[in-house]
Amino acid sequence: MTGHEWLSSLKEYEGADNNESFMQLAITFLLYFCLIAFMFYLVLYNYPYWIVILTAFPAAGLHVKIFIILHDCCHNSYFKSPRTCSIIGHICGFITFTPFYDWQRSHGIHHASVSNLERRGVGDLWTMTVEEYRSSSLLRRIQYRIYRNAFFLFGVAPLLLFVVVYRLPHQNMRRKDLFSIIITDIIIAVIIATAYFTVGLIPYLEVFIPVVTVASISGMWLFFIQHQFKKVYWSHSGNWDPVKAAMDGSSFYNLPGILRWFSGSIGYHHIHHLKPRIPNYKLRKCYNNIPELQEITPISIFAGFRSLFLYLWDEKTGELVNFSVLRKGG
């Protein structure tokens, strides 16, 4: 096949298999709530807290997978019925502290604008070009360096985002976005109140703080590595190509099998941006069956950490670069 003719072959992977979706949902929820119950048992019967912490890691992995199910529901790819997607998406949102409609809106903007230099700012990570940084004020440079610092991105921002920012209304909201924020906040408040009058607030925090912390950091890392790597594609609106934005502006993060399961195969992110209606459980099969998708250079789990030291996009080289390029360029 020549050009982009092979893209038509992706259509057969679009759309949900309801049986597959319900099976994945049931297994994920069952394992998650069993682990949470086990953690409460450990806390309430005074087992060593390090056992609780260890259990929090697989629980956090399942927390991430529940978010991936929410993510697929946002694209109406997880069930054949958009209404079912909305219902399940809201339930997953209550668990992951994420207002469904509001996140669906910002994520939709992200898909429509990924790798477009003129449309940055919604649903993405703040990325400046070399020339933008050079022409910025000292205060803005300091803000950017703080934002791009790994301690802030993965130590402060994840919990701040899921625990605080997602609880608050903001400008340019639709009515249903506000509804999803309010209903999510109410359900979270009811859950915390129920915990207070049953198991107690301290045991609740001892269980959920490590789970939400590990899950939010993991989720932030996945989102970071999906669009922050050395050869990532960016373009001005006039030359922006949606296929190139998907194939070269999104990564193939090649995770080991167990991590691929917990992350819902979201590492095949170039495929997801090509066809958002492909549910997570079809992404790997799609990759294996279409040779053109395998031409993208994979990022290994360890090689991905190099992206932590890339901060600016250089329009001259078409690459993400380190701050050291500022010295080389005078």
Secondary structure as the mmCIF struct_conf table of DSSP 4:
data_model
#
loop_
_struct_conf.conf_type_id
_struct_conf.id
_struct_conf.beg_label_comp_id
_struct_conf.beg_label_asym_id
_struct_conf.beg_label_seq_id
_struct_conf.end_label_comp_id
_struct_conf.end_label_asym_id
_struct_conf.end_label_seq_id
TURN_TY1_P TURN_TY1_P1 GLY A 3 HIS A 4
HELX_RH_3T_P HELX_RH_3T_P1 GLU A 5 TYR A 13
BEND BEND1 GLY A 15 GLY A 15
HELX_RH_AL_P HELX_RH_AL_P1 ASN A 18 LEU A 44
TURN_TY1_P TURN_TY1_P2 TYR A 45 ASN A 46
HELX_RH_AL_P HELX_RH_AL_P2 TYR A 49 CYS A 74
TURN_TY1_P TURN_TY1_P3 HIS A 75 ASN A 76
BEND BEND2 TYR A 78 LYS A 80
HELX_RH_AL_P HELX_RH_AL_P3 PRO A 82 THR A 96
TURN_TY1_P TURN_TY1_P4 PHE A 97 PHE A 97
HELX_RH_AL_P HELX_RH_AL_P4 PHE A 100 SER A 113
TURN_TY1_P TURN_TY1_P5 VAL A 114 SER A 115
STRN STRN1 ASN A 116 ASN A 116
HELX_RH_3T_P HELX_RH_3T_P2 LEU A 117 ARG A 119
BEND BEND3 GLY A 121 ASP A 124
STRN STRN2 MET A 128 THR A 129
HELX_RH_AL_P HELX_RH_AL_P5 VAL A 130 SER A 135
BEND BEND4 SER A 136 SER A 136
HELX_RH_AL_P HELX_RH_AL_P6 LEU A 138 ARG A 148
BEND BEND5 ASN A 149 ASN A 149
HELX_RH_AL_P HELX_RH_AL_P7 ALA A 150 PHE A 151
HELX_RH_PI_P HELX_RH_PI_P1 PHE A 152 VAL A 156
HELX_RH_AL_P HELX_RH_AL_P8 ALA A 157 LEU A 159
HELX_RH_PI_P HELX_RH_PI_P2 LEU A 160 VAL A 164
HELX_RH_3T_P HELX_RH_3T_P3 VAL A 165 ARG A 167
BEND BEND6 LEU A 168 LEU A 168
TURN_TY1_P TURN_TY1_P6 GLN A 171 ASN A 172
HELX_RH_AL_P HELX_RH_AL_P9 ARG A 175 PHE A 197
TURN_TY1_P TURN_TY1_P7 THR A 198 VAL A 199
HELX_RH_AL_P HELX_RH_AL_P10 LEU A 201 HIS A 227
BEND BEND7 PHE A 229 PHE A 229
TURN_TY1_P TURN_TY1_P8 LYS A 230 LYS A 231
STRN STRN3 SER A 235 SER A 235
HELX_RH_3T_P HELX_RH_3T_P4 SER A 237 ASN A 239
HELX_RH_AL_P HELX_RH_AL_P11 PRO A 242 MET A 247
TURN_TY1_P TURN_TY1_P9 ASP A 248 GLY A 249
BEND BEND8 SER A 250 SER A 250
STRN STRN4 PHE A 252 PHE A 252
STRN STRN5 TYR A 253 ASN A 254
HELX_RH_AL_P HELX_RH_AL_P12 GLY A 257 PHE A 262
TURN_TY1_P TURN_TY1_P10 SER A 263 GLY A 267
STRN STRN6 TYR A 268 TYR A 268
HELX_RH_AL_P HELX_RH_AL_P13 HIS A 269 LEU A 274
TURN_TY1_P TURN_TY1_P11 PRO A 276 ARG A 277
BEND BEND9 ILE A 278 ILE A 278
HELX_RH_3T_P HELX_RH_3T_P5 ASN A 280 LYS A 282
HELX_RH_AL_P HELX_RH_AL_P14 LEU A 283 ASN A 289
HELX_RH_3T_P HELX_RH_3T_P6 PRO A 291 GLU A 295
BEND BEND10 ILE A 296 ILE A 296
HELX_LH_PP_P HELX_LH_PP_P1 THR A 297 PRO A 298
STRN STRN7 ILE A 299 SER A 300
TURN_TY1_P TURN_TY1_P12 ILE A 301 PHE A 302
HELX_RH_3T_P HELX_RH_3T_P7 ALA A 303 PHE A 309
STRN STRN8 LEU A 312 ASP A 314
TURN_TY1_P TURN_TY1_P13 GLU A 315 GLY A 318
STRN STRN9 GLU A 319 VAL A 321
TURN_TY1_P TURN_TY1_P14 PHE A 323 SER A 324
HELX_RH_AL_P HELX_RH_AL_P15 VAL A 325 LYS A 328
TURN_TY1_P TURN_TY1_P15 GLY A 329 GLY A 329
#
